[in-house]
Amino acid sequence: MLSRRALNGLAEIASGSRVLTAREDLLTYAGDATPLHRHPPAAVVIPRDAEEVARIVRLANEEGFALVPRGAGSGLSGGAIPIPDSVVLLFPTWNRILEIDEANLTAWVEPGVVTGQLHAAAEAVGLFYPPDPGSMNVCTIGGNVAENAGGLRGLKYGSTKNYVQGLDVVLPTGEGVRLGGKAIKDVAGYNLVDLMVGSEGTLGVFTRILLRLVPKPETVRTMLALYDSVEAAGESVAAIIAGKIVPATLELLDQATIRAVEAFAGLGLPTDLGALLLIEVDGRRHEVEQDAFEIVRLSRIHGARDVRLAASPEEADDLRAARRIAFSALARGGPTVILEDATVPRSAVPEMLRRIQAAGQRHGVTIATFGHAGDGNLHPTCLTDERDPAALARAEAAFEEIFAAALALGGTITGEHGVGLAKRRFLPAQVGDPAVRLMRQIKAVLDPNQVLNPGKIFEPGPRCEHPPLGHRVHERAGRAR
Ligand SMILES: Cc1cc2nc3c(=O)[nH]c(=O)nc-3n(C[C@H](O)[C@H](O)[C@H](O)COP(=O)(O)OP(=O)(O)OC[C@H]3O[C@@H](n4cnc5c(N)ncnc54)[C@H](O)[C@@H]3O)c2cc1C
């Protein structure tokens, strides 16, 4: 329960109906795109500016309630899911691109800018913002920074962390700081920008974000290579990389995903395919043509039944559709869709695909896999029914095996979706207890009262479980006196 004083305090800061407590509003913000986890907050608050965010954070410290920052709620690890009695911080009006600086190749944006909106604005002036999560038409830059989101162009361009150059942050104590800036080289002190990227809403609230842009590639070639088997597709991926070509996009769909896509959208894909690869190369025209030619050649050598090359931007969009709609198509297959992002070094992709299939078969669940084959980031997706405890238990057992396989192959439990609530119990197996302890200590130093999204990434610590270092020094000094 949120105290009357806390509610009054919120209403005073966010005056004019910007504190929502109606049941229907609270239910709207009870979940994100992660299945199996939902909890309504005690209130939702819509701050107007960074000063209001700071005041709300200070109030949370005084009154002892937790805050959960939220972007579009498209997260797949439960980062934006409220914890009991928490208050959701919402940024629906923070959607301005404040500046595109063509001299410095940067953009200052508010956290609520939708990623696709920034793509369009940058491209309109001949620039390019590469991170392109599958959810780019809904997700926000604030959410992308908090999750260090990846995307389909990650193989060549990296993930969000490679583009965050500066941040205005309200810390969990309510202090505002500017980290980083437009200087490309800046090694003054610890790299706090990188600490914030991927912090899943637990270490600070981003109120402005400075992003690096790059020149827009001169041209793009898009192709779809169709295979009888997933092994042949895997061999093509290995051959393309070994051929010293770095496509912008190298995405894989397995047979189950292809069938779902075809049933959903009727794109004309043969349903007896074992796998397909969506491949895009971008850059200078002559290099792109050379690379595209070589990719077609290598794909054929390694067993592609057909390679379709887009002849126009419209055709390219048609070819991309198969990958872009994969999640929606699969979501029709069962009441509950669990989409994971176990990731392995790319040389281990064929073995990982085999192990995913084996885990599904062993536990009697349907698992379709698609994802960023070029960087080893796979999305095994299980169609199940959360109302059936036995089916759910089988799905969970399969995923436990899948995460264990990813770790055994030198990979990770999450390549881009984050740990959040959904995967926190798997974190110690990957990083080990000392590293989890270190993360909790970092959290405790920045957030001594555990007000910012506690319980995400690792189990929540009690308030002040690890008092900030300053407090300990004072305590010791006090004892010595
Ligand atoms: C169909 C589909 C496809 C997807 N494809 C991809 C993909 O290709 N790559 C990928 O990486 N992810 C993908 N995702 C997952 C998701 O879209 C990303 O994690 C995205 O970054 C979340 O952004 P959001 O605005 O929805 O954030 P939310 O889900 O609302 O929040 C995510 C996290 O960000 C924190 N947060 C939000 N705003 C702030 C802020 N201002 N300050 C501090 N913390 C904040 C929240 O507390 C939470 O921890 C996909 C999801 C779906 C449903």
The ligand as an ORCA input file, in Angstrom:
! r2SCAN-3c Opt
* xyz 0 1
  C       8.037     -8.262    -31.157
  C       9.234     -7.862    -30.340
  C      10.477     -7.826    -30.943
  C      11.600     -7.462    -30.203
  N      12.814     -7.435    -30.823
  C      13.906     -7.077    -30.132
  C      15.193     -7.049    -30.768
  O      15.343     -7.340    -31.959
  N      16.256     -6.678    -30.019
  C      16.126     -6.344    -28.698
  O      17.133     -6.029    -28.062
  N      14.925     -6.386    -28.073
  C      13.817     -6.713    -28.751
  N      12.601     -6.745    -28.123
  C      12.510     -6.408    -26.680
  C      12.200     -4.911    -26.371
  O      11.517     -4.298    -27.429
  C      13.480     -4.156    -26.027
  O      14.036     -4.650    -24.821
  C      13.293     -2.628    -25.876
  O      14.553     -2.048    -25.643
  C      12.345     -2.244    -24.747
  O      11.995     -0.880    -24.922
  P      10.686     -0.294    -24.252
  O      10.611      1.157    -24.581
  O       9.511     -1.101    -24.602
  O      11.055     -0.449    -22.718
  P      10.236     -1.127    -21.525
  O       9.909     -2.526    -21.851
  O       9.122     -0.239    -21.131
  O      11.340     -1.089    -20.386
  C      12.501     -1.840    -20.504
  C      13.475     -1.449    -19.380
  O      13.888     -0.115    -19.559
  C      13.735      0.613    -18.363
  N      13.474      2.012    -18.765
  C      12.571      2.458    -19.657
  N      12.668      3.796    -19.785
  C      13.667      4.186    -18.951
  C      14.241      5.455    -18.623
  N      13.812      6.608    -19.164
  N      15.244      5.489    -17.721
  C      15.708      4.351    -17.146
  N      15.188      3.133    -17.421
  C      14.191      3.056    -18.314
  C      12.582     -0.079    -17.651
  O      12.613      0.142    -16.261
  C      12.849     -1.528    -18.000
  O      13.772     -2.076    -17.102
  C      11.464     -7.117    -28.829
  C      10.197     -7.146    -28.233
  C       9.100     -7.514    -28.970
  C       7.768     -7.534    -28.286
*
